[in-house]
Amino acid sequence: MGRNPWFETVAEAQRRARRQLPGWAYGALVAGSERGRTAADNTEAFAELGFAPRLVGHHARRDLSTTVLGITTSMPVLISPTGVQAVHPDGEVAVARAAANRGVIMGLSAFASKPVEEVTAANPDTFFQMFWSGTREVMVQRMDRARAAGAKALIVTLDWSFSNGRDWGSPAIPQKVDWRVMARYAPGVLPHPAWLLRYVRARSLPDLTTPNFRQPGGPAPTFFGAYHEWMQTPPPTWDDIKWLGEEWGGPLMLKGVTRVDDARRAVDAGVSAISVSNHGGNNLDTTPATIRVLPPIARAVGDQIEVLLDGGIRRGGDVAKALALGARAVLIGRAYLWGLAAAGQAGVENVLDIMRGGLDSAVLGLGHASVHELSPDDLAVPDGFTRVLGGGPADAGPAAPWAKDRRD
């Protein structure tokens, strides 16, 4: 009997991705820097939180929809922007189509392998991600291009300090892929004929360029070329972030907050939203899991701006826990990349269906009619679970209800 193309958990999507992909491609998706403690804590912390289900009074219909930065989404799960998605020939366009089919917002990375114009055509509800990279003039050009393509919000990612080195080793990724490189990598590619066949059928090679970094009239730089530009750019100040928001002139999300004082400074800089993030565990190792630092941040600024979370989301129940502790929505990254690697667009849709099913089950079991009713009362939070970074209330435990209704 053939294997069921549908998978019921993200863990199975990961297993299939590992079988499908050459080692260097799968290795690029493995989380963590140095010891990998933060990446592990991102997922394990969710397992420390328990649910407090209700027995009677369940609702036959549940509303999972919400809005993020004024855009309606069928559930509080967004596609997090991730770099070059060479795990599948259709890359970010396949992800955008899957997100559109499931009614969720697409986040597109500046390091994407597909141009913003193709992605917004596949999903009009696209948020474009930028890094503080290049001159101000270059950044204005990128914002103008994203705006002209129809991007509805800007995500500015700052939670990366060029940490490198993994105790288990990092994959050797080529600067670019051509037939000569393919021949050199053949011993690792040939044991994965299904992945290779996708590219043969698409009559293409894995694209490691970054078309959204392209300067007018010039070629798209390679991933490492764009990365070098980013590394050589002096880090931004809070005044720079304020300038970026004013120049963009629309909704802006600042991604990478883990400290209460940074959250407050983000409010002062005029951002519309923040995402509590540690770059999926790929930044400074031993930074606490994002779900541990979420409650005091949500308490500090949740009545002023929208607070989202990313890092470690693998189940719909994880989404429910994040919302209960103050997040308006979450962003997923590796979960959908594994789905993309496993089965292309259908695999991403499969992952989004897993998230929806798990979230709906949690809302049902907790006795609610809407995701907006989730609160810390729905959870069993162990003593010492929460971490307060950068100041905050003396009581680091969860507080309920939050000061602002997340439906506003």
C-alpha positions in Angstrom: 0.0 0.0 0.0 1.2 3.5 -0.8 1.9 6.0 2.0 -1.0 8.3 2.8 0.0 11.7 1.3 -1.7 13.4 4.3 0.2 13.7 7.6 -1.5 14.3 10.9 1.3 16.1 12.8 4.1 18.5 12.2 6.5 15.9 13.5 5.6 13.6 10.6 6.1 16.5 8.2 9.6 16.9 9.6 10.3 13.2 9.2 9.2 13.2 5.6 11.1 16.4 4.9 14.3 14.7 6.3 13.7 11.8 4.0 13.0 13.9 1.0 15.9 16.4 1.2 19.6 16.1 0.7 21.5 16.5 3.9 22.7 20.0 3.3 19.2 21.2 2.4 17.6 19.6 5.5 20.5 20.8 7.7 19.7 24.4 6.7 16.2 23.9 8.3 17.5 22.5 11.6 17.1 25.0 14.4 19.7 26.3 16.8 23.0 27.9 17.3 25.8 26.8 19.6 24.4 24.2 22.0 20.9 24.5 20.6 19.4 25.2 24.1 17.2 28.1 23.0 15.8 26.2 20.1 15.0 23.2 22.3 13.4 25.4 25.0 11.2 27.1 22.4 9.4 23.9 21.9 9.8 22.2 25.3 8.4 25.2 27.2 5.0 24.7 25.5 4.9 21.2 26.9 5.4 22.5 30.4 2.1 24.4 30.1 -1.0 22.4 30.9 -4.6 23.0 29.8 -7.5 23.3 32.3 -10.4 21.9 30.2 -14.1 22.4 31.1 -16.5 19.5 31.1 -19.9 21.0 30.3 -21.0 24.0 28.4 -19.0 23.5 25.2 -19.9 25.5 22.1 -21.0 23.8 18.9 -19.5 26.6 16.8 -16.1 28.2 17.4 -14.8 31.4 15.8 -11.0 31.2 15.2 -10.7 34.3 13.1 -9.0 37.5 14.1 -7.2 40.5 12.6 -3.5 41.4 12.5 -2.6 45.0 11.6 -6.1 45.5 10.2 -6.0 42.4 8.0 -8.5 39.6 8.6 -7.1 36.1 9.0 -9.1 32.9 9.3 -7.1 32.0 12.4 -4.4 33.6 14.5 -1.5 31.9 12.6 0.7 33.8 10.1 3.4 32.5 7.8 6.7 33.8 9.2 9.1 35.2 6.7 12.0 32.8 6.2 14.9 33.0 3.7 15.6 31.2 0.5 13.2 28.3 0.3 15.1 26.0 -2.1 13.5 22.9 -0.5 10.9 23.1 -3.4 11.0 24.6 -6.9 7.9 26.8 -6.2 9.3 28.0 -2.9 7.5 31.1 -1.5 4.9 31.2 -4.2 3.7 27.7 -3.2 3.6 28.9 0.4 1.7 32.0 -0.5 -0.9 30.0 -2.5 -1.4 27.6 0.4 -1.8 30.6 2.8 -4.3 32.2 0.5 -6.3 29.0 0.2 -6.5 28.7 4.0 -7.2 32.4 4.5 -4.1 33.4 6.4 -1.5 36.1 6.0 1.8 35.5 4.2 5.1 36.8 5.5 7.7 37.2 2.8 11.4 37.5 3.6 13.7 40.0 1.9 16.0 36.9 1.5 13.3 35.0 -0.4 14.0 33.1 -3.6 10.9 34.6 -5.3 10.3 38.3 -6.0 7.7 40.1 -4.0 5.6 40.8 -7.1 5.0 37.0 -7.7 4.2 36.4 -4.0 1.7 39.2 -3.7 0.0 38.0 -6.9 -0.4 34.6 -5.2 -1.6 36.1 -1.9 -2.6 39.7 -1.7 -2.5 39.6 2.1 1.3 39.7 2.2 3.6 41.3 4.8 7.0 42.1 3.5 10.0 41.6 5.8 13.1 43.8 5.8 16.4 43.9 7.6 18.4 47.0 8.4 20.6 46.4 5.5 22.3 48.8 3.1 22.0 52.6 2.9 18.8 54.5 3.7 18.4 55.1 0.0 18.5 51.4 -0.7 16.0 50.6 2.0 13.6 53.2 0.7 13.9 51.6 -2.8 13.0 48.2 -1.2 10.0 49.7 0.7 8.8 51.5 -2.4 9.0 48.2 -4.4 7.1 46.3 -1.7 4.5 49.0 -1.5 4.0 49.0 -5.3 3.7 45.3 -5.3 0.8 45.5 -2.8 2.4 44.5 0.5 0.1 45.5 3.3 2.5 45.7 6.2 6.2 45.8 6.9 8.0 43.4 9.2 11.4 44.6 10.5 13.5 41.8 11.9 16.3 42.7 14.4 16.7 39.5 16.5 19.9 38.4 14.8 23.5 39.2 15.8 25.2 37.0 13.3 25.7 34.1 15.7 27.2 31.1 14.0 28.5 27.7 14.9 26.6 24.6 15.9 27.9 21.9 18.1 26.5 19.3 15.7 28.0 21.1 12.7 26.5 23.4 10.0 25.7 22.3 6.5 27.9 23.3 3.6 25.7 25.4 1.4 27.1 26.6 -2.0 27.1 30.2 -3.1 25.0 29.3 -6.1 23.8 26.2 -7.8 24.7 25.3 -11.4 25.3 22.0 -13.1 28.9 21.9 -12.0 27.9 22.4 -8.3 25.1 19.7 -8.8 27.7 17.3 -10.0 29.9 18.0 -7.0 26.9 17.5 -4.7 25.6 14.4 -6.6 26.6 11.9 -3.9 24.3 13.6 -1.4 21.5 14.4 -3.9 21.1 11.1 -5.8 19.8 9.2 -2.7 16.9 11.7 -2.7 15.5 11.2 -6.3 12.0 12.6 -5.4 13.5 16.0 -4.6 15.7 16.0 -7.7 12.8 14.9 -9.8 10.8 18.0 -8.8 13.5 20.3 -10.2 13.8 18.2 -13.3 10.1 18.5 -13.9 10.3 22.3 -13.2 13.3 22.5 -15.6 15.2 24.6 -13.0 17.9 24.4 -10.4 17.6 25.4 -6.7 17.8 29.2 -6.7 20.0 30.6 -4.0 19.7 34.2 -5.2 17.7 37.0 -3.4 15.7 38.9 -6.0 14.2 41.2 -3.4 17.7 42.6 -2.8 18.1 43.3 -6.5 19.1 46.9 -7.3 17.5 48.6 -10.3 19.2 47.4 -13.4 21.4 44.9 -11.6 21.4 41.2 -11.1 19.9 39.5 -8.0 22.7 38.9 -5.5 23.3 35.5 -4.0 22.1 34.8 -0.5 25.6 35.2 0.8 26.1 38.4 -1.1 23.0 39.9 0.5 24.0 38.5 3.8 27.4 40.2 3.5 25.6 43.6 2.8 23.5 43.1 6.0 26.6 42.2 8.1 28.4 45.3 6.9 25.6 47.7 7.7 25.9 49.5 11.0 23.2 48.4 13.4 20.1 50.7 13.7 19.2 53.0 16.6 15.7 53.5 17.9 15.6 56.7 15.9 16.4 54.6 12.8 13.4 52.4 13.6 11.2 55.5 14.0 12.5 56.8 10.6 11.8 53.4 9.0 8.2 53.4 10.2 7.6 57.0 9.0 9.2 56.2 5.6 7.0 53.1 5.2 3.9 55.1 6.2 1.8 52.0 7.1 1.5 49.2 9.6 4.9 48.0 10.9 5.8 45.0 13.0 9.1 44.9 14.9 10.2 41.3 15.2 12.7 40.1 17.8 11.5 41.5 21.1 12.3 39.5 24.3 12.7 42.3 26.9 10.0 44.5 28.5 12.1 47.6 28.1 12.6 47.0 24.4 8.9 46.5 24.0 8.2 49.9 25.6 10.9 51.5 23.4 9.2 50.0 20.4 5.9 51.7 21.4 7.8 55.0 21.7 9.3 54.4 18.2 5.8 54.2 16.8 5.6 50.6 15.7 2.1 49.0 15.2 3.0 45.6 16.5 5.9 43.5 17.9 6.7 39.8 17.6 8.2 38.2 20.7 11.0 36.3 19.0 14.5 34.9 19.5 15.0 34.1 15.8 13.9 30.5 16.3 16.8 29.8 18.6 19.3 30.8 15.9 20.5 33.9 17.7 22.1 34.1 21.1 21.9 30.6 22.6 20.4 30.3 26.1 18.0 33.1 25.5 14.7 31.9 27.1 11.9 30.5 25.1 9.6 33.1 23.7 6.5 31.8 25.5 8.4 32.3 28.8 9.0 36.0 28.2 5.6 36.7 26.5 3.4 37.4 29.6 5.3 40.4 31.1 5.7 41.9 27.6 2.0 41.5 26.9 1.1 43.0 30.3 3.4 46.0 29.7 2.4 47.0 26.1 -0.6 44.8 25.1 -3.0 47.7 25.6 -1.0 49.9 23.2 0.2 47.8 20.3 -0.5 44.3 19.0 1.7 41.6 20.5 2.5 38.4 18.5 4.9 35.5 19.1 7.0 33.2 17.1 9.3 30.3 18.0 8.5 26.7 18.8 4.9 26.5 17.5 4.3 23.0 16.4 0.7 22.4 17.3 -2.6 24.2 17.4 -2.5 23.7 21.1 0.7 25.8 21.2 -1.2 28.5 19.4 -4.0 28.4 22.1 -1.4 28.7 24.9 0.3 31.7 23.3 -3.1 33.4 22.9 -4.0 32.6 26.5 -0.8 34.3 27.7 -1.4 37.5 25.7 -0.5 37.0 22.1 -2.8 38.3 19.4 -1.5 35.7 16.9 1.6 33.6 16.2 3.9 33.1 13.3 5.1 29.7 12.2 8.4 29.0 10.3 10.0 25.6 10.3 6.6 23.9 10.6 5.4 25.0 7.2 8.9 24.6 5.6 8.8 20.9 6.5 5.4 20.8 4.9 6.7 22.5 1.8 9.6 20.0 1.6 7.3 17.0 2.2 4.6 17.8 -0.3 4.9 21.3 -1.8 1.8 23.6 -1.6 -0.4 20.7 -0.4 2.1 20.1 2.4 1.9 23.7 3.6 -1.9 23.5 3.5 -1.7 20.3 5.5 0.4 22.0 8.2 -2.1 24.9 8.4 -4.9 22.4 8.7 -3.1 20.7 11.6 -2.8 24.1 13.3 -6.5 24.9 12.8 -7.6 21.5 14.0 -5.5 21.6 17.1 -6.5 25.2 17.9 -10.2 24.4 17.4 -9.9 21.4 19.7 -8.3 23.5 22.4 -11.0 26.2 22.2 -13.7 23.6 22.3 -12.2 21.7 25.2 -11.7 24.9 27.2 -15.3 25.9 26.8 -15.0 28.9 24.6 -16.8 30.2 21.5 -13.9 32.3 20.3 -10.1 32.5 20.4 -10.6 36.0 21.9 -11.9 34.4 25.1 -8.7 32.5 25.9 -7.0 33.6 29.1 -4.4 32.4 31.6 -7.3 30.8 33.5 -7.3 28.2 30.8 -3.8 27.1 31.7 -1.8 25.3 34.4 1.4 27.4 34.6 4.1 25.9 36.7 5.9 28.0 39.3 9.0 29.8 37.9 7.8 29.3 34.3 7.9 32.9 33.2 11.0 35.0 32.7 11.1 38.8 33.0 13.9 40.3 30.9 14.7 44.0 31.0 12.5 45.0 33.9 8.8 44.5 34.5 6.3 43.8 37.2 7.4 42.1 40.4 4.9 39.4 39.8 6.2 37.5 36.8 3.2 35.1 36.6 0.4 35.4 34.1 -2.2 38.0 34.6 -5.8 38.0 33.4 -7.7 39.4 31.7 -5.4 41.4 29.5 -5.9 45.1 29.4 -7.0 45.1 25.7 -9.5 42.9 24.0 -7.6 41.3 21.2 -10.6 41.8 18.8 -10.0 45.6 18.8 
